Amino acid sequence: MLMSTLKEYEVDRNQKNLTLVFCGTKRMCDQQERSLQRANFRIAAIHGDKDQRQRDEALDNFRNGKITILVATDVAARGLDVKKSLLRPFEKHL
């Protein structure tokens, strides 16, 4: 369902279509990251089991458009510093 929603909004076609996906568990973040990478989406996951360097690299890549999808646990997302103007809001409960 997530993959079809991302394709519907064409987040894989434009570097400006940045998308944050929030997952309830670290395991789900990793599963979504692997699944979407296999489908050729530019994605990274951040959560508490990633070291600080990995989290910083993922966030930097998201800010500069190298990845268009950032998957995070709700806990990891609390400290995110992303300009609001970068994000196009849509909400879909999966």
Buried (B, 14 or more C-beta within 10 A) or exposed (E): EBBEBBEEBEBBEEEEBBBBBBBEEBEBBBBBBEEBBEEEBBBBBBBEEBEEEBBEBBBEBBBEBEBBBBBBBEEBBEEEEBEEEEEEEEEEEE
